[in-house]
Amino acid sequence: MKSLNIGCAALALVFSAHASVALAAPAAQQDGIPVEEMSRLRGIAGDAAQFDQQSKQQYLQLMSEAQQKGALLPDNHPQVQRLRGIARRIVPYATRWNPEAAKWGWQVNLLNAPTINAFCMPGGRIAFFSGILTKLNLTDDEVAMVMGHEIAHALREHAREQAGKTAVTGFLSRLAGAGAAAYFGVDPRIGELGGNLVTKGASLKFSRDDEREADLVGMDLAARAGFDPRAGKTLWEKMGAASKGAPPAFLSTHPAGKERIERMEKALPQVMPVYARTQGKAINALPPYRSAPMPAGGAG
């Protein structure tokens, strides 16, 4: 979820500008969601190091502005400590999806704002808005699903991939629009407009595909960290209740909630054995997942 909006041999997990925790990578497991090769279109958008540097500057600027406005919650805030504790469990499994994550300067911060949102920038820079925790009354399992999803976007380098895809489709659609204008003898500006619409539509589709991948990768990360992946269903039910009036799926960068839940439920047989192993139990011995109810009027 880019806007719901959501990395390890040796790994420095940085939770503030001056604090870090070294984590060792667990042994790789072959079960769970299969790891697929990332799109080669990422290379069209430029070097990963450049993306990381830009992300770092943007994140630092955002945190600095939030601090100046009194919106950056302190390190000792219970919800900040909660988020960082969840991240400590998830991050060691990130290199399964992107080996470069071992080098990232991971950060987790919480902004005091009513927005139902969270994100993870390239390089592992995570931020939650307090509204997503309080308005949805998320359990730790549900927070892990959000965090895993946002981390997945960074791990799979969706920002670079999206930029590369947009560049390619933009060039091809403009070429096609110009060709059609010349062939039919119409105003070239009409062809350009058509090309822009094609690019926009393709961009939305690519974003929805990224969201679908992030859902599954996030489930895998959460399950390996010992969080119940069945929380994905209740998370998106809460999201659905909180986002009434959102645009239809075909005009959104996010798949419809019902579709997401169905896809995640289909993936449960792949990730539940992973989660059960962390609990030291057989799958049929696991207790039912129980969410926490949303507060009255919390989604308003």
C-alpha positions as CSV (number, residue, x, y, z in Angstrom):
1,M,0.0,0.0,0.0
2,K,1.9,3.0,-1.2
3,S,-0.5,5.3,0.5
4,L,-2.6,3.3,3.0
5,N,0.2,4.9,2.5
6,I,4.1,0.6,4.0
7,G,14.8,-5.5,5.3
8,C,20.2,-9.7,7.1
9,A,23.8,-11.8,7.9
10,A,24.5,-8.7,10.0
11,L,22.0,-5.8,9.9
12,A,21.9,-2.4,11.5
13,L,18.3,-1.5,12.3
14,V,18.1,2.2,12.9
15,F,15.1,3.4,14.9
16,S,16.1,7.0,15.3
17,A,18.7,9.3,14.0
18,H,21.2,8.2,16.6
19,A,20.2,4.6,17.7
20,S,20.7,1.3,16.0
21,V,20.3,-2.4,16.8
22,A,22.3,-5.2,15.2
23,L,20.3,-8.2,14.1
24,A,21.4,-11.6,12.8
25,A,19.6,-13.1,9.9
26,P,17.6,-16.3,10.5
27,A,18.3,-19.3,8.3
28,A,16.5,-19.1,5.0
29,Q,13.3,-21.1,4.6
30,Q,12.0,-22.3,1.3
31,D,8.3,-22.4,2.2
32,G,5.9,-19.5,2.3
33,I,5.3,-17.1,-0.6
34,P,7.7,-18.0,-3.5
35,V,10.3,-15.3,-4.2
36,E,10.1,-14.1,-7.8
37,E,12.6,-12.1,-9.8
38,M,12.1,-8.3,-9.7
39,S,11.3,-6.4,-12.8
40,R,14.2,-5.4,-15.0
41,L,12.4,-2.1,-15.7
42,R,13.8,-0.8,-12.4
43,G,17.1,-0.1,-14.2
44,I,15.4,2.4,-16.6
45,A,14.6,4.6,-13.7
46,G,18.1,5.1,-12.6
47,D,20.6,3.8,-10.0
48,A,19.3,2.3,-6.7
49,A,21.8,4.3,-4.7
50,Q,20.4,7.5,-6.2
51,F,16.9,6.5,-5.3
52,D,18.1,5.7,-1.8
53,Q,19.8,9.0,-1.4
54,Q,16.7,10.9,-2.6
55,S,14.6,8.9,-0.2
56,K,16.9,9.6,2.7
57,Q,16.7,13.3,2.1
58,Q,12.9,13.3,1.7
59,Y,12.5,11.2,4.9
60,L,14.8,13.4,6.9
61,Q,13.0,16.6,5.7
62,L,9.6,15.1,6.6
63,M,10.8,14.1,10.1
64,S,12.4,17.5,10.6
65,E,9.2,19.3,9.6
66,A,7.1,17.0,11.8
67,Q,9.4,17.6,14.8
68,Q,9.2,21.4,14.3
69,K,5.4,21.1,14.4
70,G,5.4,18.9,17.4
71,A,4.1,15.9,15.4
72,L,7.0,13.6,15.7
73,L,6.4,11.4,18.7
74,P,9.4,10.8,21.0
75,D,11.4,7.6,21.3
76,N,9.9,6.7,24.7
77,H,6.3,7.0,23.5
78,P,4.6,3.6,24.0
79,Q,3.3,3.4,20.5
80,V,6.7,4.2,19.1
81,Q,8.3,1.5,21.1
82,R,5.5,-0.9,20.0
83,L,6.2,-0.2,16.3
84,R,9.9,-0.6,16.7
85,G,9.5,-3.8,18.6
86,I,7.4,-5.2,15.7
87,A,9.9,-4.0,13.2
88,R,12.7,-5.7,15.1
89,R,10.9,-9.0,14.5
90,I,10.1,-8.4,10.9
91,V,13.3,-6.9,9.5
92,P,15.6,-9.9,9.8
93,Y,13.6,-11.7,7.2
94,A,13.8,-8.9,4.7
95,T,16.8,-10.1,2.8
96,R,14.9,-13.1,1.6
97,W,13.1,-10.6,-0.7
98,N,16.0,-8.3,-1.4
99,P,19.6,-9.0,-0.3
100,E,20.4,-5.3,-0.4
101,A,18.2,-4.8,2.6
102,A,21.1,-5.9,4.8
103,K,22.8,-2.6,4.1
104,W,19.8,-0.3,4.7
105,G,19.7,2.2,7.5
106,W,16.3,1.1,8.9
107,Q,14.2,3.7,10.7
108,V,10.8,3.6,12.3
109,N,9.0,6.8,13.4
110,L,5.4,7.7,14.4
111,L,3.7,10.9,13.4
112,N,0.9,12.3,15.5
113,A,-1.7,12.8,12.9
114,P,-5.3,11.4,12.4
115,T,-4.4,10.1,9.0
116,I,-5.0,6.4,8.4
117,N,-1.7,5.9,6.7
118,A,1.8,4.3,6.8
119,F,4.7,4.1,4.4
120,C,8.2,2.7,3.9
121,M,10.5,4.6,1.7
122,P,13.3,3.0,-0.3
123,G,16.1,2.1,2.0
124,G,13.8,1.0,4.9
125,R,12.6,4.3,6.2
126,I,9.3,3.6,7.8
127,A,6.7,6.0,9.2
128,F,3.2,5.4,10.7
129,F,0.5,8.0,11.4
130,S,-1.1,7.6,14.7
131,G,-4.6,7.6,13.2
132,I,-4.1,4.1,11.7
133,L,-3.4,2.8,15.1
134,T,-6.1,4.6,17.1
135,K,-8.9,4.8,14.5
136,L,-8.6,1.1,13.5
137,N,-7.5,-0.1,16.9
138,L,-5.0,-2.4,15.3
139,T,-3.7,-5.5,17.1
140,D,0.1,-6.3,16.9
141,D,-0.7,-8.8,14.2
142,E,-2.6,-6.2,12.1
143,V,0.2,-3.7,12.6
144,A,2.6,-6.3,11.4
145,M,0.5,-6.9,8.3
146,V,0.6,-3.1,7.5
147,M,4.3,-2.8,8.2
148,G,5.1,-6.0,6.2
149,H,3.1,-4.6,3.3
150,E,4.8,-1.2,3.4
151,I,8.3,-2.8,3.8
152,A,7.5,-5.1,0.8
153,H,7.1,-2.0,-1.5
154,A,10.6,-1.0,-0.5
155,L,12.1,-4.5,-0.8
156,R,10.6,-5.1,-4.2
157,E,11.7,-1.6,-5.3
158,H,8.3,-0.7,-6.6
159,A,9.1,3.0,-6.7
160,R,12.0,2.4,-9.2
161,E,9.9,-0.2,-11.1
162,Q,7.0,2.2,-11.3
163,A,9.2,5.0,-12.6
164,G,10.7,2.7,-15.2
165,K,7.3,1.4,-16.4
166,T,5.9,4.9,-16.6
167,A,8.9,6.0,-18.7
168,V,8.4,3.1,-21.1
169,T,4.6,3.3,-21.4
170,G,4.8,7.1,-21.7
171,F,7.2,6.9,-24.6
172,L,5.2,4.2,-26.4
173,S,1.8,5.8,-25.9
174,R,3.1,9.2,-27.1
175,L,4.5,7.5,-30.2
176,A,1.3,5.7,-30.8
177,G,-0.7,8.9,-30.3
178,A,1.4,10.8,-32.7
179,G,1.2,8.0,-35.2
180,A,-2.6,7.9,-35.0
181,A,-2.9,11.6,-35.3
182,A,-0.8,11.6,-38.5
183,Y,-2.6,8.6,-40.0
184,F,-6.1,9.9,-39.4
185,G,-5.3,13.5,-40.0
186,V,-6.4,14.8,-36.6
187,D,-5.0,17.5,-34.3
188,P,-1.8,16.1,-32.8
189,R,-2.8,17.4,-29.4
190,I,-5.7,14.9,-29.4
191,G,-3.2,12.1,-30.1
192,E,-1.1,13.4,-27.2
193,L,-4.1,13.5,-24.9
194,G,-4.9,9.9,-25.8
195,G,-1.4,8.9,-25.1
196,N,-1.5,10.6,-21.7
197,L,-4.6,8.7,-20.8
198,V,-3.1,5.4,-21.8
199,T,0.0,6.2,-19.7
200,K,-2.2,7.1,-16.7
201,G,-4.3,3.9,-17.0
202,A,-1.2,1.7,-17.3
203,S,0.3,3.4,-14.3
204,L,-2.7,2.7,-12.2
205,K,-2.6,-1.0,-13.3
206,F,1.0,-1.3,-12.5
207,S,0.4,0.2,-9.0
208,R,-2.4,-2.3,-8.3
209,D,-0.1,-5.1,-9.3
210,D,2.5,-3.7,-6.9
211,E,-0.2,-3.6,-4.2
212,R,-1.1,-7.3,-4.8
213,E,2.6,-8.3,-4.5
214,A,3.1,-6.2,-1.4
215,D,0.1,-7.9,0.2
216,L,1.6,-11.4,-0.2
217,V,5.2,-10.4,0.6
218,G,3.9,-8.6,3.7
219,M,2.0,-11.7,4.8
220,D,5.2,-13.8,4.4
221,L,7.3,-11.4,6.4
222,A,4.7,-11.1,9.2
223,A,4.3,-14.9,9.4
224,R,8.1,-15.5,9.6
225,A,8.3,-12.9,12.4
226,G,5.6,-14.8,14.3
227,F,2.6,-12.7,13.6
228,D,-0.7,-14.3,12.6
229,P,-1.2,-13.8,8.8
230,R,-5.0,-14.3,9.3
231,A,-4.9,-10.7,10.6
232,G,-4.9,-9.6,6.9
233,K,-8.6,-10.3,6.6
234,T,-9.6,-8.3,9.7
235,L,-7.2,-5.5,8.7
236,W,-8.8,-5.0,5.3
237,E,-12.3,-5.3,6.8
238,K,-11.4,-2.4,9.0
239,M,-9.8,-0.5,6.1
240,G,-13.0,-1.1,4.1
241,A,-15.1,0.3,6.9
242,A,-12.8,3.4,7.2
243,S,-12.5,4.2,3.5
244,K,-16.2,4.4,2.4
245,G,-16.5,6.7,-0.6
246,A,-13.1,5.7,-2.0
247,P,-12.8,5.5,-5.8
248,P,-13.7,2.2,-7.5
249,A,-10.9,-0.3,-8.0
250,F,-10.4,0.4,-11.7
251,L,-9.5,4.1,-10.9
252,S,-7.5,3.3,-7.8
253,T,-3.9,2.4,-7.1
254,H,-5.3,-0.2,-4.7
255,P,-7.3,-3.3,-5.5
256,A,-10.8,-3.4,-4.0
257,G,-10.9,-4.7,-0.4
258,K,-12.9,-7.7,-1.2
259,E,-10.4,-8.7,-3.9
260,R,-7.5,-8.3,-1.5
261,I,-9.1,-10.4,1.2
262,E,-9.9,-13.2,-1.3
263,R,-6.3,-13.2,-2.6
264,M,-4.9,-13.2,0.9
265,E,-7.1,-16.0,2.0
266,K,-6.0,-18.0,-1.0
267,A,-2.4,-17.5,0.1
268,L,-3.0,-18.6,3.7
269,P,-2.1,-22.3,3.0
270,Q,1.3,-21.1,2.0
271,V,2.0,-18.9,5.0
272,M,0.1,-20.6,7.8
273,P,2.7,-23.4,8.1
274,V,5.4,-20.7,8.4
275,Y,3.4,-19.0,11.2
276,A,2.6,-22.3,12.9
277,R,6.3,-23.2,13.0
278,T,7.1,-20.0,14.9
279,Q,4.5,-20.9,17.5
280,G,5.7,-24.5,17.8
281,K,2.3,-25.9,17.0
282,A,0.5,-27.8,14.2
283,I,-1.8,-25.6,12.1
284,N,-4.9,-27.3,13.4
285,A,-3.8,-26.6,17.0
286,L,-3.6,-22.9,16.5
287,P,-6.4,-20.9,18.2
288,P,-8.7,-18.8,16.1
289,Y,-7.5,-15.3,15.3
290,R,-9.2,-12.6,17.3
291,S,-9.1,-8.9,16.3
292,A,-9.9,-5.9,18.4
293,P,-13.1,-3.9,17.6
294,M,-12.8,-0.5,16.1
295,P,-13.8,2.3,18.5
296,A,-17.2,3.9,18.0
297,G,-16.8,6.6,15.4
298,G,-13.1,5.7,15.0
299,A,-13.2,5.6,11.2
300,G,-14.9,8.9,10.8
